[in-house]
Amino acid sequence: MRELREFLTFVELVDVTEVIAKNAGLLRRKYLKSHGIEIPDALIAATANYLKVPVASLYKKHFSVLTDDCYSVLIYREFANHFYT
């Protein structure tokens, strides 16, 4: 739990703007049928793209397909292994 608290000190909250919301909707429409992307994941990807920062995720299924639509996508396997094994 201590590692998680330390990690969260680097997290910045960002308001969802109209631009981010519209882009999230476009991503969801594009990937809903093929990959089942949900609204939260689409919002994360759209926000990262808007801010020009990488998406860092443990969830390869949704975010690995977004590499063409996002600034950058990083899948953290080591982080996943630490918390989910």
N, C-alpha and C positions, 0 to 999 in steps of 0.2 A: 504494500500500500504506500510505503514511503516513496518508492520509485515513481509511482503514478502521480503522487502529489508534486514531486520534483518536476516531472514531465509537464504537468499542467501549468506550472509557473511560466512556461514559454508560450502558452496558448493565449491568443488575443481574440476577444469577441468582436464580431463584425456584424453590423446591421445588414439585413437583406434589402437591397434597393430594388426598384422596379426593373432596372437593367438585369440584375442578377436573377430575379424571379423569372423574367421572360426567357433568359438563357437556360435556366434550369428546366423550364417547361419544354423548350426545344430539345434539350438533351434527353429528357424523359420520353418525349414522343419518339425520338429517334431510336432509343435503346430499350423501351419497355417490352416490346414483344420478343426481341431477340435475346435480351439478357436480364429482363425483369428488374431493371433499375427503378428504385423507389424514389419518392420525392426527397427524402433527406440526403441520399447520395447524389442526386442531381443538383441539389442546392450546394452541397460541399464542392462538387466539381465546378459549378458555375461561379461560386465565390472565389475559389482558388484561381480560376482563369481570369476573372475580373481584376484580382489583385496581382496577377502575374507571379504567383507563388506555386510551388509544387503541391500536389495532393499527396499526402502521406497516409497510407491506409494498410490495414491488414486484410482487407476484403478484395482479393484478386478478381473475383467473378465480375464485379461491376466496374471497378476502376481500371482494370487492364485494357478494356475495350475503349476507354476514353482517351487513349494516348493521342489520337488525332484531333480531339476536341478540347484538350486541356493544355495549359502551359507546360506542365510536366507532371508525370505520375510516378510515384515511388511506392513499391509494395515492400513492406518491412517484414520479411520472413523471420528474422532473428527476434524481433519484438514479439511476434506471434508465438514463436516457440517458447519464449520466456514465460509468457502469461497463459498459454493455452495447451501446455503439454503436461 
